[in-house]
Amino acid sequence: MTDKPLFASQAERTAETARLNDLARAAPKSVNAVWLATSGVAALIAEAPGAQITLVRALAGFSQFDADDDPYGERDFGADELWGEQLFWKIDYYHPDRDEHSPVKWSTELTRRVLTIMLASEY
C-alpha cells in the first residue's frame, strides 16, 4: 500500500477536473452536475422543435478549447453558435451541501458542478 494521495500533482488534479467537466457536459448525472439555462436560452429552446436535443449534442460534442477561453486546461468554459445566436456556457463548482464554492474540483463527492448556458448578450 502506498501513502501517495489521490491526484497528488496539480497536473493530475487538472486532468481529472477536465475529465469530470467533459462528463458534466455529456452525462451530467454521472458526476453530480446540473445544467441551468438563462431565460434567453430557455426562450430559444421553447421556440424551436428539437432545440433541446440540439443543445445537448452541441455541449456534449464541444471540443474547441483554446488557451484564451481555457487557460487552466479544465475545459470549464465554451462559446458556440446555435440558432443564429452566440452562446456561452460555464461550469462552476459548489459544495454539494452548502451554498459555497468547492475547493476540490476534482472530486464528485465534494463538488456539485453547475453548468450555466447563456446568450452572449446576457453576459
FENQUIZI-V585422 format. One record per residue. N is the residue number from 1. RES is the residue in one letter. SS is DSSP state (2 for helix, 1 for strand, 0 for the rest). PSI is psi as a letter, one per 30 degrees, with the letter a starting at -180 (* if undefined). D_CENTER is the distance of its C-alpha to the mean C-alpha in Angstrom with 2 decimals. Layout:
n:N res:RES ss:SS psi:PSI d_center:D_CENTER
n:N res:RES ss:SS psi:PSI d_center:D_CENTER
This chain:
n:1 res:M ss:0 psi:k d_center:34.48
n:2 res:T ss:0 psi:l d_center:32.64
n:3 res:D ss:0 psi:g d_center:31.72
n:4 res:K ss:0 psi:k d_center:28.76
n:5 res:P ss:0 psi:l d_center:25.68
n:6 res:L ss:0 psi:k d_center:22.54
n:7 res:F ss:0 psi:h d_center:20.42
n:8 res:A ss:0 psi:e d_center:23.21
n:9 res:S ss:0 psi:l d_center:22.31
n:10 res:Q ss:2 psi:e d_center:19.64
n:11 res:A ss:2 psi:e d_center:19.04
n:12 res:E ss:2 psi:e d_center:18.56
n:13 res:R ss:2 psi:e d_center:16.11
n:14 res:T ss:2 psi:e d_center:14.04
n:15 res:A ss:2 psi:e d_center:14.31
n:16 res:E ss:2 psi:e d_center:13.33
n:17 res:T ss:2 psi:e d_center:10.22
n:18 res:A ss:2 psi:e d_center:9.26
n:19 res:R ss:2 psi:e d_center:10.49
n:20 res:L ss:2 psi:e d_center:8.64
n:21 res:N ss:2 psi:e d_center:5.14
n:22 res:D ss:2 psi:e d_center:7.07
n:23 res:L ss:2 psi:e d_center:8.30
n:24 res:A ss:2 psi:f d_center:5.50
n:25 res:R ss:2 psi:e d_center:5.58
n:26 res:A ss:2 psi:e d_center:9.29
n:27 res:A ss:0 psi:i d_center:10.60
n:28 res:P ss:2 psi:e d_center:8.79
n:29 res:K ss:2 psi:f d_center:12.20
n:30 res:S ss:2 psi:f d_center:12.88
n:31 res:V ss:2 psi:g d_center:10.68
n:32 res:N ss:0 psi:h d_center:11.28
n:33 res:A ss:1 psi:l d_center:8.16
n:34 res:V ss:1 psi:l d_center:8.90
n:35 res:W ss:1 psi:k d_center:8.16
n:36 res:L ss:1 psi:k d_center:10.36
n:37 res:A ss:1 psi:k d_center:12.19
n:38 res:T ss:0 psi:l d_center:14.67
n:39 res:S ss:2 psi:e d_center:18.28
n:40 res:G ss:2 psi:e d_center:18.50
n:41 res:V ss:2 psi:e d_center:15.87
n:42 res:A ss:2 psi:e d_center:17.44
n:43 res:A ss:2 psi:e d_center:20.79
n:44 res:L ss:2 psi:e d_center:19.92
n:45 res:I ss:2 psi:e d_center:18.78
n:46 res:A ss:2 psi:f d_center:22.01
n:47 res:E ss:2 psi:f d_center:24.15
n:48 res:A ss:0 psi:k d_center:23.36
n:49 res:P ss:0 psi:k d_center:24.23
n:50 res:G ss:0 psi:g d_center:21.57
n:51 res:A ss:2 psi:e d_center:18.91
n:52 res:Q ss:2 psi:e d_center:16.49
n:53 res:I ss:2 psi:e d_center:16.91
n:54 res:T ss:2 psi:e d_center:16.59
n:55 res:L ss:2 psi:e d_center:13.21
n:56 res:V ss:2 psi:e d_center:11.95
n:57 res:R ss:2 psi:e d_center:13.61
n:58 res:A ss:2 psi:e d_center:12.37
n:59 res:L ss:2 psi:e d_center:8.62
n:60 res:A ss:2 psi:e d_center:9.71
n:61 res:G ss:2 psi:g d_center:12.15
n:62 res:F ss:0 psi:k d_center:10.58
n:63 res:S ss:0 psi:g d_center:12.18
n:64 res:Q ss:0 psi:h d_center:13.62
n:65 res:F ss:0 psi:k d_center:12.42
n:66 res:D ss:0 psi:l d_center:15.29
n:67 res:A ss:0 psi:f d_center:16.64
n:68 res:D ss:0 psi:e d_center:16.60
n:69 res:D ss:0 psi:f d_center:12.92
n:70 res:D ss:0 psi:i d_center:11.85
n:71 res:P ss:0 psi:f d_center:14.90
n:72 res:Y ss:0 psi:f d_center:13.90
n:73 res:G ss:0 psi:g d_center:12.65
n:74 res:E ss:0 psi:f d_center:9.42
n:75 res:R ss:0 psi:h d_center:7.42
n:76 res:D ss:0 psi:g d_center:4.98
n:77 res:F ss:1 psi:k d_center:6.68
n:78 res:G ss:1 psi:l d_center:8.55
n:79 res:A ss:1 psi:k d_center:11.66
n:80 res:D ss:1 psi:l d_center:13.49
n:81 res:E ss:1 psi:k d_center:16.64
n:82 res:L ss:1 psi:k d_center:17.28
n:83 res:W ss:0 psi:h d_center:20.48
n:84 res:G ss:0 psi:g d_center:21.87
n:85 res:E ss:1 psi:k d_center:19.27
n:86 res:Q ss:1 psi:k d_center:16.88
n:87 res:L ss:1 psi:k d_center:13.35
n:88 res:F ss:1 psi:k d_center:10.65
n:89 res:W ss:1 psi:k d_center:7.00
n:90 res:K ss:1 psi:k d_center:5.47
n:91 res:I ss:1 psi:k d_center:3.61
n:92 res:D ss:1 psi:l d_center:7.09
n:93 res:Y ss:1 psi:k d_center:9.16
n:94 res:Y ss:1 psi:l d_center:12.21
n:95 res:H ss:0 psi:k d_center:15.27
n:96 res:P ss:0 psi:f d_center:15.56
n:97 res:D ss:0 psi:f d_center:19.12
n:98 res:R ss:0 psi:l d_center:19.22
n:99 res:D ss:0 psi:i d_center:17.94
n:100 res:E ss:0 psi:l d_center:17.19
n:101 res:H ss:1 psi:k d_center:14.75
n:102 res:S ss:0 psi:k d_center:14.36
n:103 res:P ss:0 psi:f d_center:16.06
n:104 res:V ss:0 psi:i d_center:15.17
n:105 res:K ss:0 psi:f d_center:11.52
n:106 res:W ss:0 psi:g d_center:12.82
n:107 res:S ss:0 psi:k d_center:14.18
n:108 res:T ss:0 psi:f d_center:13.15
n:109 res:E ss:0 psi:e d_center:16.38
n:110 res:L ss:0 psi:g d_center:15.98
n:111 res:T ss:0 psi:k d_center:12.37
n:112 res:R ss:1 psi:k d_center:10.61
n:113 res:R ss:1 psi:k d_center:6.86
n:114 res:V ss:1 psi:j d_center:6.67
n:115 res:L ss:1 psi:j d_center:4.46
n:116 res:T ss:1 psi:k d_center:7.47
n:117 res:I ss:1 psi:k d_center:9.08
n:118 res:M ss:1 psi:l d_center:12.36
n:119 res:L ss:1 psi:k d_center:15.40
n:120 res:A ss:2 psi:e d_center:16.11
n:121 res:S ss:2 psi:f d_center:19.32
n:122 res:E ss:2 psi:f d_center:17.74
n:123 res:Y ss:0 psi:* d_center:16.24
